[in-house]
Amino acid sequence: MTKNHPLEVTRVVCESVPDLPHASWSNALVVGQEVVLSGQTGHPATRNAAQAGSPLGAYEQTLVVLKKIQALLEAAGGGTHNILKLVVYVTDIADKDEVGRARRDFFGQGPYPASTLVAVSALVFPELRVEIDAIARLDVDLRDASLAKE
């Protein structure tokens, strides 16, 4: 955009997924019609479960994260049907099947967003197994998408 027509950027405010007062990042920004989400984790639910002696597995953590993403998108004026791309980080590649199962349970029949799954050596807290970031567009609805046939 030009100086005469700057692209509007809005920080998403979401009561259930608040930005931390000391954070040097935003959980989500709306840039024009695009919603860009920082990586989301299951924290603090994962820490609470681990301290209670019942740590959350990859399936449960994935569902917690997807619900946080959903809450942020709804606060931005959209929903999970607006997600174009997910990047999933796991600390153990063996968790990919449980992450996939959680995604199928969460999203239903699809069509599903584009996705990348990457194994990483660690996440910010030791009990975390899954982190997901997302890109969505408020002017795109995957519920209306049809898969092209070749």
Wavefront OBJ file of the C-alpha trace (Angstrom):
o trace
v 0.000 0.000 0.000
v 1.042 3.566 -0.512
v 1.417 6.270 2.105
v -1.918 7.672 0.927
v -3.682 4.337 1.504
v -1.969 2.503 4.360
v -3.012 -1.066 5.088
v -4.865 -1.184 8.378
v -3.318 -3.393 11.081
v -5.353 -4.298 14.154
v -4.169 -6.219 17.186
v -6.690 -8.919 18.124
v -7.994 -8.700 21.684
v -9.286 -12.037 22.986
v -10.292 -12.453 26.622
v -9.699 -16.237 26.652
v -6.281 -15.916 24.951
v -4.907 -12.618 26.247
v -1.653 -11.064 25.143
v 0.767 -11.158 28.049
v 1.594 -7.698 29.409
v 5.353 -8.372 29.228
v 5.262 -10.072 25.795
v 7.292 -8.738 22.903
v 4.815 -10.208 20.381
v 1.088 -10.165 19.570
v -1.015 -13.338 19.645
v -2.804 -12.253 16.478
v -2.910 -9.352 14.048
v -5.447 -8.523 11.375
v -3.731 -7.011 8.337
v -6.355 -6.001 5.809
v -8.348 -9.252 5.418
v -5.479 -11.487 6.601
v -5.214 -12.800 10.164
v -1.730 -13.838 11.246
v -1.432 -15.829 14.465
v 1.696 -16.370 16.521
v 2.508 -19.920 17.515
v 0.014 -21.123 20.102
v 0.670 -23.799 22.709
v -1.424 -25.569 25.313
v 0.153 -23.521 28.111
v -1.026 -22.999 30.873
v -3.326 -26.066 30.656
v -0.296 -28.269 29.923
v 1.610 -26.992 32.955
v -1.415 -27.410 35.244
v -1.999 -30.976 34.020
v 1.689 -31.885 34.390
v 1.780 -30.491 37.942
v -1.342 -32.510 38.778
v 0.429 -35.664 37.590
v -1.711 -36.098 34.457
v 0.307 -34.595 31.597
v -1.542 -33.901 28.365
v -0.544 -36.002 25.375
v -0.132 -34.741 21.827
v -3.812 -35.327 20.981
v -5.078 -33.329 23.965
v -2.509 -30.571 23.493
v -3.445 -30.228 19.829
v -7.119 -29.793 20.718
v -6.274 -27.153 23.341
v -4.178 -25.266 20.785
v -6.799 -25.471 18.034
v -9.433 -24.116 20.434
v -7.136 -21.169 21.238
v -6.694 -20.535 17.510
v -10.470 -20.705 17.086
v -11.005 -18.185 19.909
v -8.477 -15.760 18.402
v -10.058 -16.038 14.952
v -13.535 -15.476 16.353
v -12.246 -12.400 18.187
v -10.886 -11.200 14.827
v -14.327 -11.602 13.232
v -13.830 -14.979 11.581
v -13.585 -18.640 12.425
v -11.723 -21.836 11.710
v -13.270 -21.953 8.230
v -11.039 -18.975 7.359
v -7.750 -20.799 8.080
v -5.616 -21.167 4.965
v -2.405 -22.525 6.474
v -1.234 -24.172 9.675
v 2.339 -24.841 10.707
v 2.531 -27.544 13.363
v 5.656 -28.027 15.474
v 6.041 -31.256 17.459
v 8.845 -32.276 19.804
v 8.455 -35.945 18.825
v 7.670 -36.854 15.218
v 5.993 -40.033 16.532
v 3.170 -37.728 17.724
v 2.172 -36.924 14.121
v -0.629 -39.495 14.078
v -2.176 -38.146 17.299
v -1.899 -34.597 15.970
v -3.587 -35.733 12.749
v -6.371 -37.446 14.681
v -6.987 -34.286 16.722
v -7.096 -32.203 13.552
v -9.624 -34.547 11.936
v -11.758 -34.505 15.093
v -11.564 -30.707 15.299
v -12.059 -29.788 11.622
v -14.428 -32.614 10.670
v -14.742 -33.547 7.008
v -12.735 -30.684 5.539
v -11.608 -29.339 3.212
v -8.622 -28.896 5.465
v -6.223 -25.946 5.518
v -2.817 -26.322 3.910
v -0.340 -27.518 6.517
v 3.265 -28.159 7.409
v 4.356 -30.432 10.267
v 7.893 -30.098 11.591
v 9.751 -31.872 14.379
v 11.730 -29.527 16.628
v 14.134 -30.264 19.469
v 12.166 -28.340 22.111
v 9.424 -25.807 22.769
v 9.433 -23.006 25.342
v 8.356 -25.230 28.286
v 9.388 -28.871 28.780
v 5.830 -30.248 29.039
v 4.864 -28.825 25.633
v 4.692 -31.271 22.742
v 2.780 -29.214 20.137
v 2.806 -25.617 18.911
v 0.758 -24.344 15.977
v 0.736 -21.062 14.103
v -1.855 -20.085 11.538
v -2.670 -17.774 8.669
v -6.287 -17.025 7.820
v -8.231 -14.685 5.553
v -11.538 -13.203 6.598
v -12.639 -12.999 2.955
v -12.057 -16.732 2.285
v -14.361 -19.472 3.538
v -13.072 -23.019 3.101
v -16.605 -24.342 3.630
v -17.335 -22.984 0.155
v -14.203 -24.504 -1.380
v -14.379 -27.320 -3.853
v -11.436 -29.548 -4.584
v -10.396 -29.370 -8.206
v -10.405 -32.651 -10.096
v -7.610 -33.264 -12.564
l 1 2 3 4 5 6 7 8 9 10 11 12 13 14 15 16 17 18 19 20 21 22 23 24 25 26 27 28 29 30 31 32 33 34 35 36 37 38 39 40 41 42 43 44 45 46 47 48 49 50 51 52 53 54 55 56 57 58 59 60 61 62 63 64 65 66 67 68 69 70 71 72 73 74 75 76 77 78 79 80 81 82 83 84 85 86 87 88 89 90 91 92 93 94 95 96 97 98 99 100 101 102 103 104 105 106 107 108 109 110 111 112 113 114 115 116 117 118 119 120 121 122 123 124 125 126 127 128 129 130 131 132 133 134 135 136 137 138 139 140 141 142 143 144 145 146 147 148 149 150
